[in-house]
Amino acid sequence: MSHEAALHEGHGHDDHGHHEHHDTFLTKYVFSQDHKMIAKQFLITGMVWAVLGGLMSVLFRLQLGYPDASFPWLESILGKWAKGGQITPEAYYALVTTHGTVLVFFVLTAGLSGTFANFLIPLQVGARDMASPFLNMLSYWFFFIASIIMLSSLFVETGPFSGGWTAYPPLSALHDASPGSKTGMDLWIIAMALFVVSSLLGGLNYITTILNMRTKGMSMTRLPLTIWALFFTAVLGVLSFPVLLSGMILLIFDRNFGTSFYLSDIYVNGVGALSNEGGSAILFQHLFWFLGHPEVYIILLPAMGMVSEIMSVNSRKPIFGYMAMLGSLFAIAILAFLVWAHHMFVTGLNPLLGSVFVLLTLLIAVPSAIKVFNWLTTLWRGNIRFTPAMLFAIGFVSLFISGGLTGIWLGNAALDIYLHDSYFVVAHFHIVMGVASMFGMFAGVYHWFPKMYGRYLNNSLGYIHFWITMAGAYLIFWPMHYQGLAGMPRRYFDFSIWESFKQFAELNRFISTIAMIVFATQILFLINFFYSIFKGRKVTVLNPWESNTLEWTTPIRPGHGNWPGEIPEVHRWPYDYGKDGHDFIPQTTPVGEDETGTH
Amino acid sequence: MATTIIESKNKIHPYKMLLWVGLGSIVMMFAGLTSAYIVKKSQANWLEFELPKLFYISTLVILISSFTIQMAVKKAKAGELAQYRGFLSVTAILGLAFVILQVRGFQALEASNVALTGARSNSAGSFLLVITGLHLLHLVGGVIALVVISLRSAAAKSSSNQVLPVELAATYWHFVDLLWIYLFVFLNWVG
């Protein structure tokens, strides 16, 4: 069957909009409805944001490491943001806020699950494309417009929003609270609203495609763990992002229509007492963290799924405890909705209610520990291949353990009241959510790059990238635990005026230096990535990693529709590695007569 | 082409499932808002007032419109296209009537000194505006969908492929209807 015919077959149920098969440049690369191209669009936009967000962290680390030094070249780049070669406090807060917003939402949500849910779901469940390729395209373009608006907020005269990525009122609700609360905040809200629409459109598609478009024989318990993780991610997003949206709508009303949802008769310096009555800033925190905590798992679960898959393939062993992995994903997804107030222990939360949230938070340790145990037992006595993807997957587990343990500290209200808003928190969430998920993303890129572009990434550069980033991640964030325990608060512009924090001046300089080295190493990865798209070693075999999953049964460079002929039928789960004397048995291989224990 | 293989053993059309998942997400948005309403109500500075009488009429209107859109689905399935378009139009008109009644309701509240926005506003009124206003926007989206479907149906040459769009629209319309009933009961008696 020709490719065209296959396309017709695959889109049998939506017969409008697919008559045109001669792709122009515009329909192939720009307004593409091919899930693989949309995935690449998400990936590359995410990478642009990662560079910008990373660069912002380098800039504010420069301030923290060298609070007294002057860098004239900074003024020539940043202008009034770095008067006299020193980053201004306003610019510092703007950088910290934008760094957080961009990394959490634009890189680790859109860049991570946008990329891999789009790329892997149809390929691994055996579908020609998403349930609605058109909505899928819209999902990317909403993200793109959100990106442009967020980017433009960096260039308005009063600067981007600078009240922290959580956008708590009153800083976010009052135009006069800070320079960034003016136009910067308006643009922030618009960009985030469009971003929410983007992730909802994406999530609807991911869920429907997984439930509805699986190929013959692909029962839910034969799905690779990547797909399960992306499924729970999408469910979390679809259920929690609307709540953030509702919170932001109330915020818009407070900002622009004089309502009192979050504002009360507080006194603002230079403005006087507000005329608002009875508003509660805590209300916003509830609405924000009802998304905010699931968001942590929206970021983490895709990484967990990919790590499970990559570990199994590169250990040449079945994933240990598939059903336990599934159950723990499910448990994490449920608990994600029941722990949001652990971000609010210092808001005067009722202590009894607080202890309920402590208990539920600590319960997350159980499914997390199951996952770690299963990853380690998958490695145990495996025939391990240390590809760059595998190294990043192992690195993920290391970071997840280190960051997860400090989560048990912070989940305790009694400890959190001391550690809240300190560098301990910064260290915790950067390790367990930020860097760990970034490692999952790197693992995914190294592993699936051959499927995306038909070429390999350079391995040597990959190893250098991994080791420097791995060591760097710990060198940057490990010392921050000590700073936090010593009481050093996060978000401060300059610590040099406090006697008690002066002792950390050298440590801050050390952290900043490592941060710059790690950032430079990521440039190495970017060079590897873009060079390899065009000049990398060509993939010559269908299944370079000798993997069982369906994406490797497509041609080396699959067209729109994925399989030129019929979609293959599935006969087994994806983890038959090292079974009955076979190194691997793809999902498409029928079950042999004398085969032992089949899924 | 429409009859060729749908690759999996579909029990439900993918678009219908997309819609259902989307409705779940809308539910969460209103769950968030009505929860916030309950929290806020228990705090100081809460103004008690009665819902405008017009809201009772609009409730009746939207209930009737659910019936007319169901008739449209029935006629589309039976292939009686003229009647099908008739019921679609009636539903869209009822939808517009609902919009007008709601806006008049807001105006009646403002006239009786319940400020919904601005410096004199109270969260009770503002919440009512935001919650019912967002519901209204969802309903307007439904009206737009009905208009688009009507125009497409008028332009279509054959009677095939006309059932799915109206089925999707009807599901959404019933949902917006149910959502209003929930909000009406909630704002009147629960909240």
Interface residues (C-beta under 8 A of the other chain):
Chain A: H8 E9 G10 G12 H13 D14 D15 G126 A127 R128 A131 S132 L135 L200 G203 L204 N205 I207 T208 T209 L211 N212 M213 R214 T215 K216 M218 V238 L239 S240 F241 P242 V243 L245 S246 G247 I249 L250 F253 F257 G258 T259 S260 F261 S275 N276 E277 G278 G279 S280 L283 H286 L287 F290 I567
Chain B: M1 A2 T3 T4 I5 I6 E7 S8 K9 N10 I12 H13 P14 Y15 M17 L18 V21 G22 G24 S25 I26 M28 M29 F30 A31 G32 L33 A36 V39 K40 Q43 A44 N45 W46 T117 G118 A119 S121 N122 S123 S126 F127 V130 L134 N161
